[in-house]
């Protein structure tokens, strides 16, 4: 996503919402721009390139409080597996993931689907640990789609569960190789979490939901906490010499290098999980049962392949390609379109993602990308462009 695209998301500043950290962003000298209905920091004084490098080498702090947070609650909570089964069964009506199989303390990326198998959003689903926290799921959805997502959930799930929207909570992300050391100084015992696991920590001062996850490809954490506590906690983290504030610009270049999708660009309501190269989010049990939206279409694509597929692309030279650029075969035939692109600071050159017809989706396939009416050589590349550095568990449930 280019800076121009970020600024164009919301035309008027008068209607923009602010996160609980808005005053802190200005104090830190952030350049604020409209994004998903919020006024958000694009970059700070060091600039996007330095913020990107700092996250890859130390620890970056992101304000992601614009994201949608909610609790999906079963009628009878606190009854262990029985209450989890009730709330998980409800959510499985609209997602293809194995939510019933989530163990206490585990989280999973899944997809909200329409009746044709198109992706309405991607979301994180967490089953909290501890007997007292059973019977609800913690959901985090994208900022630009949260209103529609929550309305869709309430419509489809009906009275079987209750959706409690958590507008009173903020969300921070601490990402980078030094993130674990920093956060362990502030929250005791948090360093023993592993990737895609979470813990709810209730203290006399506040209530944290901490997950070891993130959107950069680096080791890191996302911390949900009450909005009134967010500024003080962010200041505590920024007081550590390893931590710097990071804006939307570097967040986008980091996730692009990590090969991670941005909803509304690399995924849409017209895109299926298979087309988006997210077939791994469709659980084997769910494919056997075929009881999620668009199941027949998705199962057919899993078996036979999709006509178009999201791929990584490495343009030759130094010219970055942007969303909307035409992808052509070496013979000049239009075969797809770029959905995300830009300069990869860690890679040291341009990187991109896009959709191509499957006959041109093989790694190493030579392509051409049209930028300002000029064709530039490119090649289909494996993703991620920069290796993920998550702290993983050896055994995985699912």
Order of alpha helices (4+ residues) and beta strands (2+ residues): alpha-beta-alpha-beta-beta-alpha-beta-beta-alpha-beta-beta-beta-alpha-beta-beta-alpha-beta-beta-beta-alpha-beta-alpha-alpha-alpha-beta-beta-beta-beta-beta-beta
